Amino acid sequence: MKTTNPLSPYLTLRLMPYWRRMKKIKKADVKKFLGDLKKEHEVFAPVDEDGVVEFKRLSKKDEPTLDYVNSVVSPKGFFLPMKEKILGFREANDKIELIDEHEVGGRVLFGIRPCDVNGLLVLDNVAREEYMDPYYLERRQKTILIALECVKPGVDCFCRVFGSGPGLEMGADLVYTDIGDYFLVRVGSDKGAKLLSGSDYFVEASDADEKKAAKLVDECAKKMSNVESSKLKLDLEKIRDKGSWCLNCYSCTFICPTCYCFDVVDRMNPKGCEGQRIRCWDSCMNPQFTLMAGNFNPRNKKVDRFVNRIRHKLEYMRDRYGVFGCVGCGRCVRECPSHISMLEIIQEGVR
């Protein structure tokens, strides 16, 4: 089956044709550009704190990290927060009054990697189903994505397997590529074009700049592991064997850019007259995730939950949406205490 990236209803996702002249910006001017954006938007970017890169809202003292492999945790949380207040409720005059707790302003997410952009495109499919997720979709609509293509791969990166990196063809409003003293800049939406037209930091890029960017991304791709994902056929026995080593720590599900399992709880004040409905992350590896009434659990065994997670990423999502539920970011490989590798599972499935 040929897999394609899903289209978001809120973004003009395909990048402008290559025949249109591209722009470039000096690296020294990027922080100034982001400073201008902060006048009208909340701006989030990767920041290195003691060797750990995470996305955070930029303050005056923060220096965005422009030369990094990827963040420890995916920026999925900006759209599907670990914990969010869906609504409030209180009793008044023998009636229940609902209070809208959800409010999102304009935001810019700068420096997001291609694999994570593609992770959002995967989540778009789920959020637009019959039971739409208005909270996620509103955040998507109000967030400008400025992607940063990869010119050097991480040790655990395998985005090339799924075509979700190191370059980016769709999904971002602007795409930056490091070409030395400058970033080459491509436009992916009307929002992105507006940002360029309103700034004096961008100048015309030359044909040599464009060729250099393409070469750097291509060289990065050649350094990555690659298999024919279209030939993937999972070996369930080998997967069950790997699952026996799983410690059930949930790390893989919480750092994954495409995992979206959640729970909903109501929190009441001590008097019980008002409260909040909260959505929080959950994990399909949680033994209670599939627990039903009567204490029946169809996936009571850890290995069964592990197999289900792998099949969901590599089979169920593909069959339902035409796109894999893995983007090859390598975070689960890097963080797994049992050294279970999603890439090895994929490689074994195409042999």
N, C-alpha and C positions, 0 to 999 in steps of 0.2 A: 504494500500500500504506500502510495506517495503521500508524504505528510506535508502540510502547508501551515504557515502561521495564520492564526485567526485574526480577523480584523476587528478593531475596537470601533464602536459607533461614535466615539468622541474625538478621535484623532485622524487627521489625514496621514496615514502611516507610511506610505511609500515615499522614499526619499526622492527629491527632485531629480529629473534626468541628469546624467553626467554631462550632457552637452551644455547645460547651464553653468555659467561661470561660478566657481566656488570662492569662498572668502577664506581669510586666515587672520589670526590674531596673535600678537606677541605674547609669549608666556608671562612676561612681566606685567601685561595689561589684564590678565584674566581676573586677578583679585579686584582690580578697579571696576571691571565689568560687573562682577558679582556684587560689588558695593552699590553700583547703580541699580541693580535689580532689587536690592534690599529696600529701596525706597518705596516700592509698590508690592513686594512679595516677601513672604518668608522664604529664605534661601537655605537649603540644606546641601551639604557637600561632605565628601570623605575627609576625615581629620585623623591624623596619626597622634595617638596619645600613648606614650610609653611603648611604642612598637605595635600597638593594636589599632587597626584602622576601622573606624565606625562612622556612619553618617550621622551628622548632628547639625543643628541649626547654627549657622555661622554668627559669631559675635565679632566685635571689632578686633579682638586679640587673636581670633582663630585664623590659622593659616591652612587653606584647603590643600590636601595632598593630591598632587597631580601625577605622581610617579608611584603607583602602587599596583599590586596584582588584583586584589579584590578585598572587600570588607569581610570581616569575620562572620557577621550576620547579614543576611540579604536585606535589602531595603523594602522588602515586602511589607514590613510593619508600618510603613507610612500609608499604606492603603488598606491593610487588614491588621489593625493594631493588636498587640498581645492582649490588651484589655481595653474595652471601650464601653462607654455608657450609651446604650441605645435610646433609652427614655427614662423619665422619672414618673412617679405616680404618687398621688396623695389623696386621702379621703377628706372631702369637704361637703358639708350639708348632705350627708348620707349618699354622696355620689363619689365615684372615682374619677379624679382629674388626671389626665395624661399631660406630661411636660416634655417637650422636645429637648433632648440633651445634646443633639448632634449639630455641630456648627463647624464648617471648614472654610477657611479663607484661601486666597490665591497663594500657591506655593511653587517654588522652583527646586527641582532635585537635580543637582549638578554632579557629573562624574559617574553616573550609573553605568555599569558595564553591560555589553551586549547580551550576555547570558541572562542578566537580571531583567533587562527590557523584555526579552523573550519569555521570561518567567511571568511577567505581568500579562503578556498576550495569552498565555495559557490560562491564567486566572480569569481573564476577561470572559472566556467561554463559560466558566462555572457561574460567574456573577450575572450573566445575561440569560440564564436558563429561565424556565417557567416561573420559578420562585426567585425573582431578581433580588440582588443585594444592593439596595439603594445607597447604603453607606459607603460601600466600596466604590460604586460607580460615580458617586459625587466626588470622592477624592481623586479618582482618575481624571474626571473632567476638569477639576480645578488645579491640577498639577502639571507644570511644564517639565518635560523630561529633556535634559541635556546629557546625551550619552558620551562616553569616552571609549573609543575603540581600543583594542588591546594590540600592542606591538611586541610584547614579550609574554610568553605563557607562564602560568604557575605550574608547579610540579604536578599537581593533582587535576589540572584543568583538562577536560575532554569535550568542550563545547563543539568542536569540529564534527564530532560524531553525529550531532543533531542539527548542524547548520545554524546553531544559535550563537556563534562567535567564530573567530575573534573580531570579524567585521560585522557591521550591522546594515541590513537592507531596509528595515521597516520598524516602526514602533516608537521612534523618538522625534521630538520637535527640532532638535539640533543634534548633530553628531560631530564630535571633535576627534581628530587624529593627531597624535604627537609626531611632528616631523622635524624636531630639533629645537630651534629657538622659537618656533611658531607652532600653533595648532591649526591644521586645516579644518575648515568648518563647512559642513553640508547642511542643507535645510530639509526638514522632513514634514513640515506643516506650516499653515498660515501663522500659527502662533510663533513658530521659530523665525519665520521671515520678518515678522513684526519686531522681534527682538533685535535682529540685525539692522533693520532699517532705522531703528531709533538709537543706534550707538555709533560713535566715531572711532571705535577701537578696531574695526574690521576693515581690511583692505582686500583688493582683488588678489586671488591666488593664481599662480602661473600653471601652465601645463606640467612643468617639472615638479611643482609642489604636489599636484594630483597624482602623478606617476610615483613619486616617492612614497606618498601615503599608501597607495595601493600595494606597492612592493613590500613595505614594512609589515602590513597586515598579512599579506600572502606568506611572507617568510615566517611570521609567527604561527600561522596555521600549519605549516609544514613541520614544525617542531612538536606538534601535538599528536597524541594517539588518535587513530582514526579507524573505524570499521564501517561496513555497510549496514546502517541501521535498518534499511528496508528489508534485509535478509534475517532480521532478528526473530528467533524462535526460542523461547525460554526453556531451559532445562530445569524442570521443577524439582527434580531430585537433588541436583547440585545446589539449587537455591535453598532447599530445606536444610541441607548440610551446613551451608553458610549461616542460616538462621539459628542453628544450634549454638553458635558462638556469640549471638547477640546478647548484650547485657540489659536490654530493655531500658536504656537510659533516656530515650526519646530525643537525643541530641540531633539526629538526622532529620527528624520531622520539624523541629523548631528552627533550624537554620536553613532549611530548604526554601528556595524562592517560589515553589509551586505547591507546597502543602497548605491546605486551607481548612482542615478539620477544626471545629469549634464547639464550645458548649455555651449555654445560656443559663444564667442564674439570676434570681431576684434577691436583692439585699434589702432588708427592712431595718428601720431604726428601732431602738429598744421599745418604743411605745407602739410600734406596729401601725402607725397611721400614715406613714409615707416611706418611700423606698426608691430603688433604682433597678432597672433591668440591665444587666451587664453581659456582654459577649466576651469570651476569652478563648485563647487558643486551647485546643485539645490535641491528642495524638491518637492515631489509629493503632499505635503500639501500646496504648494504655489498656490494661486488662479489663477495665470497666467500660471501655468505649462501646463495645457491642453487648454489654450486659442488658438483658431484657427482664420483663416481669416474670416472676416465678423462679428467679435466680438462674435462668437459662442463658448461656453464653455460647454462641456458635463458634467463637474464636477464643476459647479459653486458653489454648496453648500458645506460647510465645512464638513457636515456629510457624503456626498457622497465620498469626498476625504479620509476621515478617514476609511470608510468601504473598499475602494479600497486598501488602504495601508495594512490593516489587512489581507485582502484576498490575496494580493500579497505575504505576508510573509508566510501565513499558507495554502494557496491553490494553487495559480498560480505557484509559484516556485516548489512546490511539484509535481504538475502535469507535469510541463515542464522538470524538471531536476531530479526528484526523490529524492529531498532533501528539507527540510524546509528552508525558508528564515529567520528564527530566530534561534539563537544559545543559547538563554537563559542567556545572559550575565547580564541581569537585569538593564542595564544602563537607558533604557527608563522608567522603573518603578521608579527608583531612582530620575530622573531629571524632571519627568512630574509635572508641577505646579498644575495640576488638579487631581493628584494621580490616573491616569488611569493605570491599571495594565494589561500588556500582559498576565501574568500568570493567572489572573482571567478570561480573555477571553478564554484561553485554557481550564481551568478547567470547565467552563460553557459549552464548546463545547464537552466534553466527558461525561457529566452527562446523 
